[in-house]
Every structure is written in C-alpha cells, then in structure tokens.
Amino acid sequence: MFKCSLCGFEVPFSEVIYIKGNVVICRRCFPTYYVKNCIFLRRRLIGENPQACSFCQYRKNCDSYIASLKGSPEA
C-alpha cells in the first residue's frame, strides 16, 4: 500500500498514477496535482492560450483553477 501525498489515504499500487521521489499521487488526486504543476499555468495566468492546452484532458479543471487564482487577492 502507498500513501497519497495529497489526500493522505492509503491506496493500492493499481490506484497510483504518479510516483516521483517521495511524491505519490493517487488516481483521485492526479487532476488537481497535474493542474497545479502544469508547465503552462504561468502562461495561462497572463492570458496566453498555448496550443497544447487545447488538447489537454484537464482543461476544465485548469480553467476553474485559473479563475479561482484570478479571483483571489494574492493573484
């Protein structure tokens, strides 16, 4: 059993989507992890629309995350 670095739940190996170093991400948490660590996030925040984003399966998640960042006082 592995422990997800985001949610903290223990998950079997079949539910692990990402492992790098000490970071283990489960199937449920991966979209959130992917969006927050996307290499195009900064570009999207300044208003660009990289072509790769048109094909991303997490585009809706990213759109809502960017909207929440733009709406927050820190952004």
Buried (B, 14 or more C-beta within 10 A) or exposed (E): EBEBBBEEEEBEEEBBBBEEEEEBBBEBBBBBBBBEEBEBBEBBEEEEEEEEBEEBEBEEBBEEBBEEBEEEEEE
